[in-house]
């Protein structure tokens, strides 16, 4: 969620159908849970819905064939995730790293909210979206100094169950407009 060098993302992926792969949670040291793969899928599906038909995502079992590759990572304190651009068969894609162990103070729904929103933010980068300074945006960067607990907390308050995540995509209208500007 925090930062990677912004200029890495000054492109749009040149394809209307993108393949994605999500790492199974088989490295407990990362702090991932078995259901986290589903949260990553929901994030990708949320972008597909936001694209109003311009983008289609296809899940694949072979990581090497995927344009967007989601990994569960652990490591740097205070870092929610990061994204690195790659080329897949001549098409730009990205490897996304999500750190699923960020603090939720024992609140399972808050944890899922953080993992989901981090997946949404990082896959947004994978689609070519850059950071913004608007707190309402999923592409907002914490480097602008916003209230991080409130950033996740406002989304958490929308949820009474994990399934509610599917009802609340998490991006702003401005995020959607920027996505459409890239792909229309
Ligand atoms: Zn970011």
py3Dmol code that shows the C-alpha trace and the ligand (Angstrom):
import py3Dmol

protein = """\
ATOM      1  CA  UNK A   1       0.000   0.000   0.000  1.00  0.00           C
ATOM      2  CA  UNK A   2       2.782   2.326   0.743  1.00  0.00           C
ATOM      3  CA  UNK A   3       5.191   3.045  -2.009  1.00  0.00           C
ATOM      4  CA  UNK A   4       7.077   1.754  -4.901  1.00  0.00           C
ATOM      5  CA  UNK A   5       8.678   4.085  -7.356  1.00  0.00           C
ATOM      6  CA  UNK A   6       5.801   5.800  -9.118  1.00  0.00           C
ATOM      7  CA  UNK A   7       7.401   5.936 -12.524  1.00  0.00           C
ATOM      8  CA  UNK A   8       7.294   2.168 -12.737  1.00  0.00           C
ATOM      9  CA  UNK A   9       3.576   2.464 -13.267  1.00  0.00           C
ATOM     10  CA  UNK A  10       3.426   4.988 -16.065  1.00  0.00           C
ATOM     11  CA  UNK A  11       1.889   2.549 -18.490  1.00  0.00           C
ATOM     12  CA  UNK A  12      -1.284   0.703 -19.259  1.00  0.00           C
ATOM     13  CA  UNK A  13      -1.357  -3.004 -19.864  1.00  0.00           C
ATOM     14  CA  UNK A  14      -2.158  -3.425 -23.534  1.00  0.00           C
ATOM     15  CA  UNK A  15      -4.755  -6.143 -23.405  1.00  0.00           C
ATOM     16  CA  UNK A  16      -8.449  -6.365 -22.733  1.00  0.00           C
ATOM     17  CA  UNK A  17      -8.180  -9.864 -21.313  1.00  0.00           C
ATOM     18  CA  UNK A  18      -5.651 -10.383 -18.568  1.00  0.00           C
ATOM     19  CA  UNK A  19      -4.658 -13.613 -16.929  1.00  0.00           C
ATOM     20  CA  UNK A  20      -4.027 -13.636 -13.195  1.00  0.00           C
ATOM     21  CA  UNK A  21      -2.651 -16.069 -10.692  1.00  0.00           C
ATOM     22  CA  UNK A  22      -2.890 -16.031  -6.911  1.00  0.00           C
ATOM     23  CA  UNK A  23      -0.446 -17.878  -4.724  1.00  0.00           C
ATOM     24  CA  UNK A  24      -2.068 -20.488  -2.488  1.00  0.00           C
ATOM     25  CA  UNK A  25      -1.423 -19.808   1.176  1.00  0.00           C
ATOM     26  CA  UNK A  26       1.233 -22.433   1.755  1.00  0.00           C
ATOM     27  CA  UNK A  27       3.780 -20.245   3.544  1.00  0.00           C
ATOM     28  CA  UNK A  28       2.298 -19.641   6.984  1.00  0.00           C
ATOM     29  CA  UNK A  29       5.324 -17.538   7.886  1.00  0.00           C
ATOM     30  CA  UNK A  30       3.879 -14.779   5.719  1.00  0.00           C
ATOM     31  CA  UNK A  31       0.827 -14.608   7.963  1.00  0.00           C
ATOM     32  CA  UNK A  32      -1.555 -15.480   5.139  1.00  0.00           C
ATOM     33  CA  UNK A  33      -4.797 -17.329   5.746  1.00  0.00           C
ATOM     34  CA  UNK A  34      -6.370 -19.963   3.506  1.00  0.00           C
ATOM     35  CA  UNK A  35      -9.130 -17.536   2.528  1.00  0.00           C
ATOM     36  CA  UNK A  36      -6.784 -14.772   1.401  1.00  0.00           C
ATOM     37  CA  UNK A  37      -6.628 -16.099  -2.152  1.00  0.00           C
ATOM     38  CA  UNK A  38     -10.356 -15.490  -2.362  1.00  0.00           C
ATOM     39  CA  UNK A  39      -9.878 -11.892  -1.201  1.00  0.00           C
ATOM     40  CA  UNK A  40      -7.357 -11.355  -4.005  1.00  0.00           C
ATOM     41  CA  UNK A  41      -9.813 -12.811  -6.506  1.00  0.00           C
ATOM     42  CA  UNK A  42     -12.528 -10.483  -5.230  1.00  0.00           C
ATOM     43  CA  UNK A  43     -10.187  -7.533  -5.733  1.00  0.00           C
ATOM     44  CA  UNK A  44      -9.493  -8.514  -9.336  1.00  0.00           C
ATOM     45  CA  UNK A  45     -13.200  -9.074  -9.940  1.00  0.00           C
ATOM     46  CA  UNK A  46     -13.943  -5.644  -8.474  1.00  0.00           C
ATOM     47  CA  UNK A  47     -11.649  -4.029 -11.060  1.00  0.00           C
ATOM     48  CA  UNK A  48     -13.316  -6.042 -13.783  1.00  0.00           C
ATOM     49  CA  UNK A  49     -16.709  -4.736 -12.683  1.00  0.00           C
ATOM     50  CA  UNK A  50     -15.336  -1.194 -12.439  1.00  0.00           C
ATOM     51  CA  UNK A  51     -14.095  -1.386 -16.024  1.00  0.00           C
ATOM     52  CA  UNK A  52     -17.653  -1.734 -17.340  1.00  0.00           C
ATOM     53  CA  UNK A  53     -16.695  -4.483 -19.740  1.00  0.00           C
ATOM     54  CA  UNK A  54     -13.352  -3.096 -20.904  1.00  0.00           C
ATOM     55  CA  UNK A  55     -11.318  -5.606 -18.901  1.00  0.00           C
ATOM     56  CA  UNK A  56     -11.769  -9.313 -18.429  1.00  0.00           C
ATOM     57  CA  UNK A  57      -9.689 -11.302 -15.981  1.00  0.00           C
ATOM     58  CA  UNK A  58      -9.067 -14.985 -16.329  1.00  0.00           C
ATOM     59  CA  UNK A  59      -7.652 -16.990 -13.441  1.00  0.00           C
ATOM     60  CA  UNK A  60      -4.893 -19.413 -14.404  1.00  0.00           C
ATOM     61  CA  UNK A  61      -3.114 -22.170 -12.512  1.00  0.00           C
ATOM     62  CA  UNK A  62       0.275 -21.558 -14.126  1.00  0.00           C
ATOM     63  CA  UNK A  63       1.945 -18.495 -12.638  1.00  0.00           C
ATOM     64  CA  UNK A  64       4.229 -18.096 -15.633  1.00  0.00           C
ATOM     65  CA  UNK A  65       1.256 -17.532 -17.927  1.00  0.00           C
ATOM     66  CA  UNK A  66      -0.275 -14.841 -15.717  1.00  0.00           C
ATOM     67  CA  UNK A  67      -0.006 -11.103 -16.395  1.00  0.00           C
ATOM     68  CA  UNK A  68      -0.854 -10.344 -12.769  1.00  0.00           C
ATOM     69  CA  UNK A  69       0.749 -12.561 -10.126  1.00  0.00           C
ATOM     70  CA  UNK A  70      -0.273 -12.127  -6.512  1.00  0.00           C
ATOM     71  CA  UNK A  71       2.148 -13.348  -3.849  1.00  0.00           C
ATOM     72  CA  UNK A  72       1.797 -13.377  -0.078  1.00  0.00           C
ATOM     73  CA  UNK A  73       4.863 -11.818   1.452  1.00  0.00           C
ATOM     74  CA  UNK A  74       6.259 -10.817   4.774  1.00  0.00           C
ATOM     75  CA  UNK A  75       8.894  -8.342   5.683  1.00  0.00           C
ATOM     76  CA  UNK A  76       9.318  -4.632   5.869  1.00  0.00           C
ATOM     77  CA  UNK A  77       7.584  -3.044   8.779  1.00  0.00           C
ATOM     78  CA  UNK A  78       4.830  -0.659   7.848  1.00  0.00           C
ATOM     79  CA  UNK A  79       4.642  -1.856   4.276  1.00  0.00           C
ATOM     80  CA  UNK A  80       1.319  -3.291   3.136  1.00  0.00           C
ATOM     81  CA  UNK A  81       2.392  -4.370  -0.308  1.00  0.00           C
ATOM     82  CA  UNK A  82       4.248  -3.545  -3.456  1.00  0.00           C
ATOM     83  CA  UNK A  83       4.123  -4.174  -7.150  1.00  0.00           C
ATOM     84  CA  UNK A  84       6.844  -4.823  -9.707  1.00  0.00           C
ATOM     85  CA  UNK A  85       6.259  -4.558 -13.447  1.00  0.00           C
ATOM     86  CA  UNK A  86       7.034  -7.540 -15.679  1.00  0.00           C
ATOM     87  CA  UNK A  87       6.612  -8.474 -19.328  1.00  0.00           C
ATOM     88  CA  UNK A  88       4.544 -11.574 -20.112  1.00  0.00           C
ATOM     89  CA  UNK A  89       4.711 -12.672 -23.744  1.00  0.00           C
ATOM     90  CA  UNK A  90       5.323  -9.079 -24.733  1.00  0.00           C
ATOM     91  CA  UNK A  91       2.439  -7.714 -22.682  1.00  0.00           C
ATOM     92  CA  UNK A  92       3.072  -5.643 -19.592  1.00  0.00           C
ATOM     93  CA  UNK A  93       2.025  -7.230 -16.335  1.00  0.00           C
ATOM     94  CA  UNK A  94       3.023  -7.108 -12.713  1.00  0.00           C
ATOM     95  CA  UNK A  95       4.052  -9.176  -9.754  1.00  0.00           C
ATOM     96  CA  UNK A  96       2.077  -8.063  -6.719  1.00  0.00           C
ATOM     97  CA  UNK A  97       3.266  -8.682  -3.177  1.00  0.00           C
ATOM     98  CA  UNK A  98       0.703  -8.422  -0.406  1.00  0.00           C
ATOM     99  CA  UNK A  99       1.738  -8.511   3.228  1.00  0.00           C
ATOM    100  CA  UNK A 100      -1.250 -10.094   4.952  1.00  0.00           C
ATOM    101  CA  UNK A 101      -0.094  -9.731   8.530  1.00  0.00           C
ATOM    102  CA  UNK A 102      -0.592  -5.995   8.997  1.00  0.00           C
ATOM    103  CA  UNK A 103      -2.116  -5.066  12.334  1.00  0.00           C
ATOM    104  CA  UNK A 104      -5.833  -5.537  12.815  1.00  0.00           C
ATOM    105  CA  UNK A 105      -5.812  -5.859  16.610  1.00  0.00           C
ATOM    106  CA  UNK A 106      -7.468  -9.261  16.581  1.00  0.00           C
ATOM    107  CA  UNK A 107     -10.454  -8.086  14.526  1.00  0.00           C
ATOM    108  CA  UNK A 108     -10.831 -10.769  11.842  1.00  0.00           C
ATOM    109  CA  UNK A 109     -13.024  -8.593   9.634  1.00  0.00           C
ATOM    110  CA  UNK A 110     -10.581  -5.701   9.909  1.00  0.00           C
ATOM    111  CA  UNK A 111      -7.817  -8.050   8.890  1.00  0.00           C
ATOM    112  CA  UNK A 112      -9.783  -9.226   5.861  1.00  0.00           C
ATOM    113  CA  UNK A 113     -10.607  -5.615   5.009  1.00  0.00           C
ATOM    114  CA  UNK A 114      -6.922  -4.685   5.087  1.00  0.00           C
ATOM    115  CA  UNK A 115      -5.900  -7.681   2.975  1.00  0.00           C
ATOM    116  CA  UNK A 116      -8.703  -6.988   0.488  1.00  0.00           C
ATOM    117  CA  UNK A 117      -7.970  -3.272   0.169  1.00  0.00           C
ATOM    118  CA  UNK A 118      -4.251  -3.958  -0.143  1.00  0.00           C
ATOM    119  CA  UNK A 119      -4.952  -6.452  -2.935  1.00  0.00           C
ATOM    120  CA  UNK A 120      -7.177  -3.853  -4.592  1.00  0.00           C
ATOM    121  CA  UNK A 121      -4.525  -1.138  -4.325  1.00  0.00           C
ATOM    122  CA  UNK A 122      -1.665  -3.289  -5.568  1.00  0.00           C
ATOM    123  CA  UNK A 123      -3.633  -4.828  -8.417  1.00  0.00           C
ATOM    124  CA  UNK A 124      -4.648  -1.265  -9.280  1.00  0.00           C
ATOM    125  CA  UNK A 125      -0.959  -0.543  -9.774  1.00  0.00           C
ATOM    126  CA  UNK A 126      -0.703  -3.700 -11.865  1.00  0.00           C
ATOM    127  CA  UNK A 127      -3.381  -2.222 -14.124  1.00  0.00           C
ATOM    128  CA  UNK A 128      -1.348   0.946 -14.537  1.00  0.00           C
ATOM    129  CA  UNK A 129      -2.978   3.164 -11.921  1.00  0.00           C
ATOM    130  CA  UNK A 130      -0.639   5.541 -10.104  1.00  0.00           C
ATOM    131  CA  UNK A 131      -0.906   6.928  -6.598  1.00  0.00           C
ATOM    132  CA  UNK A 132      -3.219   9.797  -5.819  1.00  0.00           C
ATOM    133  CA  UNK A 133      -3.368  12.318  -2.979  1.00  0.00           C
ATOM    134  CA  UNK A 134      -7.122  11.882  -2.431  1.00  0.00           C
ATOM    135  CA  UNK A 135      -7.969  10.022   0.786  1.00  0.00           C
ATOM    136  CA  UNK A 136     -11.156   8.675  -0.825  1.00  0.00           C
ATOM    137  CA  UNK A 137      -9.234   6.787  -3.504  1.00  0.00           C
ATOM    138  CA  UNK A 138      -8.027   3.223  -3.264  1.00  0.00           C
ATOM    139  CA  UNK A 139      -4.910   4.489  -5.058  1.00  0.00           C
ATOM    140  CA  UNK A 140      -4.270   7.001  -2.269  1.00  0.00           C
ATOM    141  CA  UNK A 141      -0.725   6.851  -0.942  1.00  0.00           C
ATOM    142  CA  UNK A 142      -0.071   6.986   2.790  1.00  0.00           C
ATOM    143  CA  UNK A 143       2.942   9.094   1.988  1.00  0.00           C
ATOM    144  CA  UNK A 144       0.437  11.986   1.868  1.00  0.00           C
ATOM    145  CA  UNK A 145       0.017  11.561   5.585  1.00  0.00           C
ATOM    146  CA  UNK A 146      -3.601  10.473   5.967  1.00  0.00           C
ATOM    147  CA  UNK A 147      -5.065   8.659   8.968  1.00  0.00           C
ATOM    148  CA  UNK A 148      -4.194   5.035   8.203  1.00  0.00           C
ATOM    149  CA  UNK A 149      -6.454   3.427  10.865  1.00  0.00           C
ATOM    150  CA  UNK A 150      -9.364   5.492   9.560  1.00  0.00           C
ATOM    151  CA  UNK A 151      -8.536   4.609   5.966  1.00  0.00           C
ATOM    152  CA  UNK A 152      -9.162   0.952   6.759  1.00  0.00           C
ATOM    153  CA  UNK A 153     -11.675   1.647   9.525  1.00  0.00           C
ATOM    154  CA  UNK A 154     -14.176   3.439   7.283  1.00  0.00           C
ATOM    155  CA  UNK A 155     -14.262   0.379   5.050  1.00  0.00           C
ATOM    156  CA  UNK A 156     -14.423  -1.984   8.003  1.00  0.00           C
ATOM    157  CA  UNK A 157     -17.521  -0.173   9.259  1.00  0.00           C
ATOM    158  CA  UNK A 158     -19.337  -1.141   6.058  1.00  0.00           C
ATOM    159  CA  UNK A 159     -18.931  -4.823   6.892  1.00  0.00           C
ATOM    160  CA  UNK A 160     -20.946  -7.053   9.168  1.00  0.00           C
ATOM    161  CA  UNK A 161     -19.640 -10.223   7.576  1.00  0.00           C
ATOM    162  CA  UNK A 162     -16.800 -11.204   5.292  1.00  0.00           C
ATOM    163  CA  UNK A 163     -19.260 -11.703   2.429  1.00  0.00           C
ATOM    164  CA  UNK A 164     -20.098  -7.978   2.608  1.00  0.00           C
ATOM    165  CA  UNK A 165     -16.722  -7.282   0.996  1.00  0.00           C
ATOM    166  CA  UNK A 166     -18.282  -8.322  -2.297  1.00  0.00           C
ATOM    167  CA  UNK A 167     -20.943  -5.630  -1.889  1.00  0.00           C
ATOM    168  CA  UNK A 168     -18.407  -2.868  -1.305  1.00  0.00           C
ATOM    169  CA  UNK A 169     -15.793  -2.757  -4.082  1.00  0.00           C
ATOM    170  CA  UNK A 170     -13.661  -0.205  -2.214  1.00  0.00           C
ATOM    171  CA  UNK A 171     -12.608   2.083  -5.036  1.00  0.00           C
ATOM    172  CA  UNK A 172     -13.845   5.658  -5.529  1.00  0.00           C
ATOM    173  CA  UNK A 173     -15.557   7.120  -8.579  1.00  0.00           C
ATOM    174  CA  UNK A 174     -12.274   8.882  -9.348  1.00  0.00           C
ATOM    175  CA  UNK A 175     -10.448   5.527  -9.275  1.00  0.00           C
ATOM    176  CA  UNK A 176     -13.000   4.157 -11.737  1.00  0.00           C
ATOM    177  CA  UNK A 177     -12.634   7.141 -14.030  1.00  0.00           C
ATOM    178  CA  UNK A 178      -8.862   6.783 -14.096  1.00  0.00           C
ATOM    179  CA  UNK A 179      -9.204   3.087 -14.913  1.00  0.00           C
ATOM    180  CA  UNK A 180     -11.588   3.891 -17.751  1.00  0.00           C
ATOM    181  CA  UNK A 181      -9.195   6.530 -19.063  1.00  0.00           C
ATOM    182  CA  UNK A 182      -6.508   3.854 -19.348  1.00  0.00           C
ATOM    183  CA  UNK A 183      -8.569   1.176 -21.011  1.00  0.00           C
ATOM    184  CA  UNK A 184     -11.347   2.789 -22.979  1.00  0.00           C
TER     185      UNK A 184
END
"""
ligand_1 = """\
1
ZN
Zn 0.897 1.953 -3.966
"""
view = py3Dmol.view(width=600, height=400)
view.addModel(protein, "pdb")
view.setStyle({"model": 0}, {"cartoon": {"style": "trace"}})
view.addModel(ligand_1, "xyz")
view.setStyle({"model": 1}, {"stick": {}})
view.zoomTo()
view.show()
